């Protein structure tokens, strides 16, 4: 594999990989079952220990 072939592979499939990763994180963050966990985490700075 030459440098130009690796470069083309990274451009093509790297973008696809990053888009799929972003969509996966978005689905995880907006999944209804995770709401309580994120609500609890958002209140951590306001807690007094």
Secondary structure, 3 states (H helix, E strand, C coil): CCHHHHHHHHHHHHHHHHHHHHHHHHHHHHCHHHHHHHHHHHCHHHCCC
